[in-house]
């Protein structure tokens, strides 16, 4: 088996696990009261907005690191994910 085939099998396994876990989490979420669902969505939206704003205002990777360090772990992780996915060129992040 080639390394490429192994990587493809691993990717397929990860995608399969992720899909199953996502379905389970969605079913759990849908069992929550509607008001709780809305509150969770609003909280997550605000967190994602804050992470995006931090990526916009930071001028470089050092500034982003400093801004993210001042946040809680969840916002810090969201900020770095945002930087990686949407601002890789700005912060000179190598995606590979």
Buried (B, 14 or more C-beta within 10 A) or exposed (E): EEEEEEEEEEEEEEEEEEEEEEEEEEEEEEEEEEEEEEEEEEEEEEBBEBBBEBBEEBEEBEEBBEBBEEBEEEBBBBBBEBBBEEBEEBBEBEEE
